[in-house]
């Protein structure tokens, strides 16, 4: 009864907030899938844009130039320029200066020297110093917020993840601005004015894996929340984007996937899960979820009550690939397999990627994006735009991330060139053409988002359920291996 009262209060407050807010959210957001080619159908930030912002328009194809800020005007002009034209603007603006960037990925620091080399190929006399910061513990939002209070900021641009917080803390507040490079838009079959989402650099996937040295079978996504199973997972309080995964499960598409997977379980397993499904049915109704929302809430409740919280994906991978991790499982970044060093007792062949196994049913993992933005008070807006275009429109610019499997450029041309260079689909083959480590053979973005049933982050949807589903998740009891019943 108490839980029902809390749920009703949350729902009521959400209604008030929705009526008082800017009125966008998931219902009015146009997905990048509507305007991008199928090569990258869901690498979008389906967020409601600021009215009149560059790259969006007040309506499709319209831009309110009269009400632009100085940075928005530069972005709007940059969106009509070729890469080389933009590079010349950047050279003129930043020659002899220092460029400061901030991001969730340290590889921005690896991309900047390549960008400078590109500019020097146009003007050999060009020189720019740079500094890249990577705040820990999700402090990037606080750092950008503080920097936004200055008339001229320190940071020229950012590479940032967690679409939910980006939407509510960065975009709706006007701190970050979306720039859509001309070549990126063309590669995706759209234009800057028609495109309405955030700009994704790449989609990363976290996938279900399990140690296969024992007899445990993970043939269904519900097996990861079965009795006595405690998958290794980065705690949702340590990496907030992990909570977006849980939010997205309540969206109709993914809730339906969970229901379909549940229907394929045997009667005994269904009987184990059914009481939890029945328990959360009222919550699903109160939150306005779809017909199968109760299956999503049940899976979430069981997952939060089961996962063994870890601080990073690296140690999770290092644990699962050992001989001693018999029957353990986890949800972790796929690319971590690339860094496994084979030795006695350690091998990629000690694990299986669940979705790759014949007969596996249900969701195979979670996909989320790294997004690129120009700061509203950027001290070097032209250079920021040029750097963003370089990373998203050239193979060299994306190369800092392209070497990893499980990371897919949102530019189909760059994605194809990257695959041709690194051949991730044959990542487990040795120099003799032998398939030595099958789990390292990346099936690719198209496979993961169809057959692999990857759950894809939608910033607008996450923001729309953050208050209801988000607060409900906060009330759930987490698993503690020190207090296991």
Buried (B, 14 or more C-beta within 10 A) or exposed (E): EEBEEBBEEBBEEBEEEBEEEEEBBBEEBBBBBBBBEEBBBBBBBBBBBBEBBBBBBBEBEEBBEEEBBEBBEBBBBBBEBEBEEBBBBBBEBBBEBEBBBBBBBEBBBEBBEBBBEBBBEEBEEBEBEBEBBBBEEBEBBEBBEEBBEEEEBBBBBBBBBBBBBBBBBBBBBBBBBBBBBBBBBBBBEBBBBBBBBBBBBBBBBBBBBBBBBEEBEBBBBBBBBBEEBBBBBBBBEBBBBBBBBBBBBBBBBBBBBBBBBBEBBEEEBBEBBEEBBEBBBBBBBBBBBBEBBBBBBBBBBBBBBBBBBBEBBEBBBBBBBBEEBEBBBBBBBBBBBBEBEEEEEBBBBBBBBBBBEEEBBBBBBBBBBBBBBBBBBBBBBBBBBBBBBBBBBBBBBBBBBBBBBBBBBBBBBBBBBBBEEBEBBBBBBEEEEEEBBBBBBBBBBBBBBEEBBBBBBBBBBBBBBBBBBBBBBEEBEEBEEEEEE
